[in-house]
Amino acid sequence: MRRAALLALLLGAAAAGEASAHAELERAQPPVGATVAAPPAEVSLWFSEQLEAAFSGVEVRDAGGRRVDKGDARLAPDDPRRLTVGLGPLGPGSYKVVWHVVSVDTHRTAGDFTFRLAP
């Protein structure tokens, strides 16, 4: 009986750990905080969990707050953990990437970071 109770406790703890998983940003291209020499054609974000496309998005804004992305945020067809958005023409300056995602386990996370395009 004790062994069964211990097994149930361990399984419950494991399930709780899985249920509390959130999609965390693992890396980005351009990298978080980077200064890049050439204007990127898109921003790609890689997360720790698979994402729900219908509830995830990303925007890119210039220093004046104007959107410079193409409004085409999508999951990469070959990787449901990668979210991308195309960019319009960029000039030198700072850009803010603002993202929100929902992982397949329904947890929502959001964040932002900047990158800079060198003159």
BELTA-V219356 format. One record per pair of residues at least 12 apart in sequence whose ideal C-beta (glycine too) atoms are under 10 Angstrom apart, sorted by the first residue. I is the first residue (numbers start at 1). J is the second residue. Records with the same first field share a line. If there is no record, write none. Layout:
# BELTA-V219356
I = J  J
This chain:
# BELTA-V219356
18 = 105
19 = 105  106  107
20 = 105  107
21 = 48  49  103  104  105  107
22 = 47  48  49  101  102  103  105  107  108  109
23 = 45  47  48  49  50  51  52  56  81  83  99  101  102  103  104  105  107  108  109
24 = 47  48  49  101  103  109  111
25 = 45  46  47  48  83  97  99  101  109  110  111  112  113
26 = 45  46  47  48  49  81  82
27 = 44  45  46  47  82
28 = 43  44  45  46  58  83  97  99  113  115
29 = 42  43  44  45  46  82  84  115
30 = 42  43  44  87  95  97  113  114  115  116  117
31 = 113  115
32 = 45  97  111  112  113  114  115
33 = 113  114  115  116
34 = 113  114  115  116  117
35 = 94  115  116  117  118
36 = 90  95  115  116  117  118
37 = 117  118  119
38 = 90  117  118
39 = 68  87  88  89  90  91  92  95  117  118
40 = 60  86  87  90  95  115  117
41 = 70  84  86  87  88  90
42 = 58  60  69  70  72  84  85  86  87
43 = 58  59  60  68  69  73  83  84  85  86  87  95  97  99  113  115
44 = 58  76  79  82  83  84  85
45 = 58  73  76  81  82  83  84  85  97  99  101  111  113
46 = 76  79  81  82  83  84
47 = 79  80  81  82  83  99  101  103  109
48 = 81  103  109
49 = 80  81  101  102  103  104  105  107  109
50 = 75  79  80  81  82  101  103  104  105
51 = 75  76  79  80  81  82  83  101  102  103  104  109
52 = 75  80  101  102  103  104  105  106  108
53 = 73  74  75  80  83  101  102
54 = 75  102
55 = 100  101  102  103  106  108
56 = 73  74  75  83  99  100  101  102  103  108  109  110
57 = 69  71  73  74  83  85  98  99  100  101  102  110
58 = 73  74  83  84  85  97  98  99  100  101  112
59 = 71  73  85  96  97  98  99  100  112
60 = 73  85  86  87  88  90  95  96  97  98  99  115
61 = 94  95  96  97  98  112  114
62 = 90  91  93  94  95  96  117
63 = 93  94  95  96  114  116
64 = 93
65 = 96
67 = 88  98
68 = 85  87  88  89  90  91  93  95  96
69 = 84  85  86  87  88  95  97  98
70 = 85  86  87  88
71 = 85  86  88
72 = 84  85  86  87
73 = 85  86  99  100
74 = 86
75 = 101
80 = 103  104
81 = 101  103  104
83 = 99  100  101
85 = 97  99
90 = 117
91 = 117  119
92 = 116  117  118  119
93 = 116  117  118  119
94 = 114  115  116  117
95 = 113  114  115  116  117
96 = 112  113  114  115
97 = 111  112  113  114  115
98 = 110  111  112  113
99 = 111  112  113
100 = 112
